[in-house]
Amino acid sequence: MHVAHLSLVDYRSYPSLELDLHPGTTTFVGLNGQGKTNLVEAVGYVATLGSHRVSGDGPLVRQGAARAVVRAQLVRGGRRALVELEITPGRANRARLNGNPVRRVRDVLGVLRTVLFAPEDLALVKGDPGERRRYLDDLLVTRWPRVAGVRADYDRILRQRTALLKSAGSAMRSGRADTSALEVWDEHLATTGADLLSARLALLGDLRAPADGAYRAVSAGQGDLELGYRSGLPLLAEGVATEPGGAVPDRPALREALLAGMAEQRKAELERGVCLVGPHRDDLVLTLGGMPAKGYASHGESWSVALGLRLASYRLLLADDVAEDPGGPVLVLDDVFAELDAGRRRRLAEVVADAEQVLVTAAVPEDVPDALRGAGADRVHVSAGRAVRGD
């Protein structure tokens, strides 16, 4: 798979842009603040309907403009596809696929697959559990786009149940408690939560071996990376169902465990006005040599873990795509080489050099390892909202 053409209208710093892209490596070179990351962010937005830099769509629209438009011409397995996205803050975004409107914007998910490496990836190791949950869920949606609906439903139910807990808790303190409505939302949260949890656990089982192998590749074989899953459910007690080779409970069992957990925590949830049970409170556990990576890994080791997770995503998607798209997902390396020492730069470049398309941003060309600067590699100079191909 590769992006053959990128078109932007009023996206970030670009009033208008038309840019042809080719298989192989393309490096976007320019000083900081000139718009390099905006280009690869737009590619990532087509793939995920989100930005790796901001949580909302507002900053994506150029100042003074009412909307932004992103178009990407894609080539996958010899077939072409055109994805068009219209981003309008405060209103529902719109999407077209091959010129035809789609019913829901998320219906274009899966047309383009990307794996992004960025300086923010260090938060996968050093950040809070929300960063690691997002990593799992984003990969789930990339791999199985239908999970986007499950994820959206769970978030909606979680918000509504939280609001109900707050109002019921307030009523309880006033002596007017009526928690009967909570039982309905318990059922909804348990059903949707079991779907999301089951998908996460299945993904985790597939990720373990690629993540350990990728970590070894970028760290020069320094130790083992193990992935686990931490949940408040006794059914998923750490060291039982979530360890390598452990059996993953089926959805009915997960649903019953969630219901039981909510019943047990009912009093505490009402007192605090928050949902204390569910996949929104879980964590991906990263372990190096038997010790938690967070708090124990050095800066270099933390980078190797983060790179290992991203490379594992790439390898997993590449294996999924063997029949339909042997080229695999587009790799995006956003200013990541500036964060790495020489050894990790070289090893990462060697691992990804054979990808069908690699998009790299760098302030100076020398940051990009030789493995990605060989014959056939493109260079695009970016300055003040303009992108010009050249040496």
Buried (B, 14 or more C-beta within 10 A) or exposed (E): BBBBBBBBBBBBBBEEBEBEBBBBBBBBBBEEEBBBBBBBBBBBBBBBBBBBBEEEBEEBBBEEEEBBBBBBBBBBEEEEBBBBBBBBBEEEBBBBBEEEEBEEBBBBBBBBBBBBBBBBBBBBBBBEBEBBBBBBBBBBBBBBBBBBBBBBBBEEBBEEBBEBBBEBBEBBEEEEEEBEEBEEBBBBBBBBBBBBBBBBBBBBBBBBBBBBBBBBBBBEEBBEBBBBBBBBBEBBEEEEBBEEEBEBBEBEBBBBBBBBBBEBBBEEBBEEBBBBBBBBBBBBBBBBEEEEBBEEBEEBBBBBBBBBBBBBBBBBBBEBBEEEBEBBBBBBBBBBBBBBEEEBBBBBBBBBBEBBBBBBBBBEEEBBBEBBBEEEBBBBBBEEBBBEEEE
